[in-house]
Amino acid sequence: MKDKSTTVGDVLRAFDADELELPSANLLVLRKQLGQTQLQFAATMGVSLMTISRWERGEIAVPGPAQRLAQVLLALRPVIKLLNL
């Protein structure tokens, strides 16, 4: 019997390229929905606090891989809240 567990790859494939763009305002909303400070969200995203701040203010564009990670975090939000990460 094949294991039907959802993998990160499955989640990534669920988003098509047209949905990848994530405006900086949505990044701020996502961070707040996760209940994270900028410092915590920076650690989650693997970037500096300054980078998160600049993304949220729209000073610099959120690069594709970070947008993809944010999309995955959005999809996994209920799990993240459950685990209190």
HELIX and SHEET records of a PDB file:
HELIX    1   1 VAL A    8  ARG A   13  1                                   6    
HELIX    2   2 ALA A   17  GLU A   19  5                                   3    
HELIX    3   3 SER A   24  GLN A   33  1                                  10    
HELIX    4   4 GLN A   38  MET A   45  1                                   8    
HELIX    5   5 LEU A   49  GLU A   56  1                                   8    
HELIX    6   6 GLY A   64  ALA A   75  1                                  12    
HELIX    7   7 ARG A   77  LEU A   83  1                                   7    
END                                                                             
